[in-house]
Amino acid sequence: MRLKAVIGVFASLALIAVVSVFFVLSKVPGGIKLPRIGPECTVRADGEVTLDSVQMANAATIAAVGVRKEMPEQAVVVALATALQESKLENLDDGDRDSVGLFQQRPSQGWGTFEQIKNPRYAAAKFYTALRKVKGWEDMRVTDAAQKVQRSAYPNAYEKWADESRVLARALLGRATGAVACTVTGAPAVRGAAAASALMAGLKLDWGKKLDSASEHAAGLTVSVSNPSSGWRYAHWLVSHASATGLERVRFGALEWTAPDGKWQQVTTTGAHDEGRVVAEVFN
């Protein structure tokens, strides 16, 4: 009987703890999003950042739009820090008042329509355009530059994402080798020629006229590049978008990434010509 009483006490305490946690979370404005279980991406470039596949794809798009708009690396850092703070790099349907999207921009404040702001490329481009107008933003702290654009009620909140954003920017701008590694499990979202077309369409939308010579074929696509930095920009972009595009393999130089394994590894079958192109293969 005494043992049953002790067990009963512990069960009651556990129930109280669960109810208390639920009560606390229910009182937090906007709630707290629990981590999602799914494919993960690890970025290593003088530091380490772990994101889920959706966050990683959005980060890669933000960086690509920065390159397309000829913004310096620091601008990409500021943009990533802003999106991390505002939405955790998720393309949100709603937020404070009428705020939506990656940067929680507001249609009522002239950022665009709901549909426009929900487009990550449009939202990123609008952010960079606004940042460019801020006098002296290049010499400001990340949080101060972001605040000049966002005008948040929490002006110092962006700074806590500065280190993570520098790691992401360094990798996504091609200043690190084999730095974005995503593991993709389960059945491919799309296969064959449809997957290759989706990859090519995404590349063109994100990179625009900054995209080097690229050719699409049934098994994937090939991007010709002039230097290693440019090659790693595309290679990391491709891996970042792998989960939703049916990408199976990416090869650049002497390194190769595969979806199920999720790692960059040395390959011995490459030739001298592979130094000048990024090769992407999709699931058949």
C-alpha positions as CSV (number, residue, x, y, z in Angstrom):
1,M,0.0,0.0,0.0
2,R,2.8,2.3,0.9
3,L,4.5,1.7,-2.6
4,K,1.2,2.5,-4.3
5,A,0.9,5.7,-2.4
6,V,4.4,6.8,-3.4
7,I,3.7,5.9,-7.1
8,G,0.5,7.9,-6.8
9,V,2.3,10.9,-5.5
10,F,4.8,10.8,-8.4
11,A,2.1,10.4,-11.0
12,S,0.3,13.4,-9.5
13,L,3.4,15.5,-9.6
14,A,4.1,14.5,-13.2
15,L,0.5,15.5,-14.2
16,I,0.9,18.8,-12.4
17,A,4.2,19.5,-14.2
18,V,2.6,18.8,-17.6
19,V,-0.4,21.0,-16.9
20,S,1.9,23.8,-15.7
21,V,4.0,23.7,-18.8
22,F,0.9,23.8,-21.0
23,F,-0.4,26.8,-19.0
24,V,2.8,28.7,-19.3
25,L,3.0,28.1,-23.0
26,S,-0.6,29.2,-23.5
27,K,0.2,32.5,-21.9
28,V,3.2,33.3,-24.1
29,P,2.2,35.8,-26.8
30,G,2.1,34.1,-30.1
31,G,2.8,30.7,-28.4
32,I,6.0,28.7,-28.7
33,K,6.7,26.5,-31.7
34,L,8.2,23.2,-30.7
35,P,11.1,21.9,-32.9
36,R,9.9,19.9,-35.8
37,I,11.1,16.3,-36.3
38,G,12.4,16.0,-39.9
39,P,15.3,16.5,-42.2
40,E,18.0,18.7,-40.8
41,C,20.8,20.7,-42.4
42,T,24.1,21.5,-40.7
43,V,26.1,24.5,-41.8
44,R,29.8,24.6,-40.9
45,A,31.8,27.7,-41.8
46,D,33.9,29.0,-38.9
47,G,31.0,28.0,-36.6
48,E,28.0,25.7,-36.8
49,V,24.3,26.3,-37.4
50,T,21.6,23.7,-37.6
51,L,18.3,24.4,-39.4
52,D,15.4,22.3,-40.7
53,S,15.0,21.9,-44.5
54,V,12.5,24.7,-44.8
55,Q,14.6,27.2,-42.9
56,M,17.7,26.2,-44.9
57,A,15.9,26.7,-48.3
58,N,14.7,30.2,-47.2
59,A,18.2,31.2,-46.0
60,A,19.7,30.1,-49.3
61,T,17.1,32.2,-51.2
62,I,17.8,35.3,-49.0
63,A,21.5,34.9,-49.8
64,A,20.9,34.4,-53.5
65,V,18.7,37.5,-53.8
66,G,21.4,39.5,-52.0
67,V,23.9,38.4,-54.6
68,R,21.4,39.2,-57.4
69,K,21.0,42.7,-56.0
70,E,24.7,43.1,-55.7
71,M,24.6,43.6,-52.0
72,P,27.8,43.0,-49.9
73,E,28.2,40.1,-47.5
74,Q,27.3,42.2,-44.5
75,A,23.9,43.0,-46.0
76,V,23.2,39.2,-46.3
77,V,24.2,38.9,-42.6
78,V,21.8,41.6,-41.6
79,A,19.0,40.1,-43.7
80,L,19.5,36.6,-42.3
81,A,19.6,37.9,-38.7
82,T,16.4,39.9,-39.3
83,A,14.6,36.8,-40.8
84,L,15.8,34.6,-37.9
85,Q,14.4,37.0,-35.3
86,E,11.2,37.9,-37.1
87,S,10.1,34.4,-38.3
88,K,12.8,31.9,-37.4
89,L,13.3,31.7,-41.2
90,E,9.8,30.4,-41.8
91,N,7.4,32.0,-44.3
92,L,4.6,32.8,-41.8
93,D,1.0,33.5,-42.8
94,D,0.4,35.8,-39.9
95,G,2.2,37.6,-37.1
96,D,1.8,40.8,-35.1
97,R,-1.1,42.8,-36.5
98,D,-0.9,42.3,-40.3
99,S,2.7,41.2,-40.5
100,V,3.5,38.2,-42.8
101,G,6.4,36.3,-44.4
102,L,10.0,35.8,-43.6
103,F,10.6,39.4,-42.5
104,Q,7.1,40.0,-41.0
105,Q,6.5,42.9,-43.4
106,R,3.2,44.6,-43.3
107,P,0.9,45.3,-46.3
108,S,-0.6,48.3,-44.4
109,Q,2.9,49.9,-44.2
110,G,3.6,49.7,-47.9
111,W,5.7,46.6,-48.2
112,G,3.4,45.0,-50.8
113,T,0.3,42.9,-50.9
114,F,-0.1,39.7,-48.8
115,E,0.6,37.5,-51.8
116,Q,3.8,39.5,-52.7
117,I,5.2,39.5,-49.2
118,K,4.6,35.8,-48.9
119,N,7.0,35.3,-51.9
120,P,10.4,34.9,-50.2
121,R,12.2,36.4,-53.2
122,Y,10.0,39.5,-53.2
123,A,10.3,39.9,-49.4
124,A,14.1,39.6,-49.5
125,A,14.4,42.0,-52.4
126,K,12.2,44.6,-50.6
127,F,14.3,44.2,-47.4
128,Y,17.6,44.8,-49.3
129,T,16.1,47.8,-51.1
130,A,15.1,49.3,-47.8
131,L,18.5,48.5,-46.2
132,R,20.4,50.2,-49.1
133,K,18.6,53.4,-48.3
134,V,19.8,53.5,-44.7
135,K,22.8,55.9,-44.6
136,G,25.9,54.3,-43.1
137,W,24.3,50.9,-42.5
138,E,27.6,49.1,-43.4
139,D,29.3,50.5,-40.3
140,M,26.4,49.8,-37.9
141,R,25.9,46.8,-35.6
142,V,23.8,44.1,-37.2
143,T,20.9,44.9,-34.8
144,D,21.1,48.7,-35.5
145,A,21.0,48.2,-39.3
146,A,18.1,45.8,-39.0
147,Q,16.2,48.1,-36.7
148,K,16.5,51.0,-39.2
149,V,14.5,48.9,-41.6
150,Q,12.2,47.0,-39.3
151,R,11.4,49.6,-36.6
152,S,10.7,46.8,-34.1
153,A,9.5,47.2,-30.6
154,Y,12.6,45.2,-29.6
155,P,15.4,47.0,-31.3
156,N,18.3,44.9,-29.8
157,A,16.7,41.5,-30.5
158,Y,18.5,41.0,-33.9
159,E,22.0,41.0,-32.4
160,K,21.6,37.6,-30.8
161,W,21.4,36.1,-34.3
162,A,24.5,37.9,-35.7
163,D,27.0,35.0,-35.2
164,E,24.6,32.4,-36.7
165,S,24.0,34.7,-39.6
166,R,27.7,35.2,-40.3
167,V,28.1,31.4,-40.5
168,L,25.2,31.1,-42.9
169,A,26.3,34.0,-45.1
170,R,29.9,32.7,-45.3
171,A,28.7,29.3,-46.5
172,L,25.9,30.4,-48.8
173,L,28.1,33.0,-50.5
174,G,30.6,30.4,-51.4
175,R,33.4,31.3,-48.9
176,A,33.5,27.8,-47.4
177,T,33.9,24.3,-49.0
178,G,31.2,21.6,-48.5
179,A,29.7,23.7,-45.8
180,V,26.0,23.0,-46.2
181,A,25.1,19.4,-45.5
182,C,21.4,18.3,-45.5
183,T,20.0,14.9,-44.9
184,V,16.9,14.0,-47.0
185,T,15.0,10.9,-46.2
186,G,11.8,9.4,-47.5
187,A,10.4,9.3,-51.0
188,P,11.5,12.2,-53.3
189,A,9.0,15.1,-53.6
190,V,9.3,14.9,-57.4
191,R,11.4,12.8,-59.8
192,G,13.1,12.8,-63.2
193,A,12.5,15.6,-65.7
194,A,10.0,17.3,-63.5
195,A,12.5,17.5,-60.7
196,A,15.2,18.8,-63.0
197,S,12.8,21.5,-64.3
198,A,11.9,22.5,-60.8
199,L,15.5,22.9,-59.8
200,M,16.2,25.0,-62.9
201,A,13.2,27.2,-62.3
202,G,14.3,27.8,-58.7
203,L,17.8,28.7,-59.8
204,K,16.6,31.2,-62.3
205,L,14.1,32.8,-59.9
206,D,16.6,33.2,-57.1
207,W,19.7,34.1,-59.0
208,G,18.2,35.9,-62.0
209,K,20.8,37.4,-64.4
210,K,23.6,36.5,-61.9
211,L,23.1,32.9,-62.8
212,D,26.1,31.5,-64.7
213,S,25.6,29.3,-67.8
214,A,23.3,26.4,-66.8
215,S,21.9,23.5,-68.8
216,E,19.0,21.2,-67.9
217,H,18.7,17.6,-68.8
218,A,16.4,14.7,-67.8
219,A,18.8,13.5,-65.1
220,G,19.4,16.9,-63.6
221,L,21.3,20.0,-64.5
222,T,24.8,21.4,-64.9
223,V,26.0,24.9,-64.0
224,S,29.3,26.2,-65.5
225,V,31.3,28.4,-63.1
226,S,34.3,30.7,-63.4
227,N,35.7,30.2,-59.9
228,P,35.4,27.9,-56.8
229,S,33.5,30.6,-54.8
230,S,30.8,30.8,-57.5
231,G,30.7,27.0,-57.7
232,W,30.1,26.6,-54.0
233,R,27.3,29.2,-54.0
234,Y,25.3,27.1,-56.4
235,A,26.3,23.8,-54.8
236,H,25.2,25.0,-51.4
237,W,22.0,26.5,-52.8
238,L,21.2,23.2,-54.5
239,V,21.7,21.2,-51.3
240,S,19.7,23.8,-49.3
241,H,16.7,23.2,-51.6
242,A,17.1,19.4,-51.9
243,S,14.2,18.3,-49.7
244,A,11.5,19.9,-51.9
245,T,13.1,19.3,-55.3
246,G,13.9,15.6,-55.7
247,L,17.7,16.3,-55.7
248,E,19.7,13.1,-55.2
249,R,23.3,14.2,-55.7
250,V,25.5,17.3,-56.1
251,R,29.1,17.2,-57.3
252,F,31.6,20.0,-57.5
253,G,35.4,19.6,-57.8
254,A,36.5,16.6,-55.8
255,L,33.5,16.6,-53.4
256,E,30.1,15.0,-53.7
257,W,26.9,15.2,-51.6
258,T,24.2,12.6,-51.7
259,A,20.6,13.0,-50.2
260,P,20.2,9.9,-48.0
261,D,23.7,10.2,-46.5
262,G,23.6,14.0,-46.3
263,K,27.4,14.5,-46.3
264,W,30.0,15.9,-48.6
265,Q,32.7,13.2,-49.4
266,Q,35.7,12.9,-51.6
267,V,35.2,11.3,-55.0
268,T,37.9,9.9,-57.2
269,T,36.1,9.8,-60.6
270,T,36.2,13.5,-61.3
271,G,38.3,15.1,-64.0
272,A,39.9,18.5,-64.5
273,H,36.7,19.7,-66.3
274,D,34.7,19.2,-63.1
275,E,36.5,22.1,-61.4
276,G,34.5,24.4,-63.7
277,R,31.0,23.1,-63.2
278,V,28.5,22.0,-60.6
279,V,26.6,18.8,-61.5
280,A,23.3,18.1,-59.9
281,E,21.4,14.8,-60.4
282,V,17.8,14.1,-59.4
283,F,16.0,10.9,-58.5
284,N,14.7,9.0,-61.5
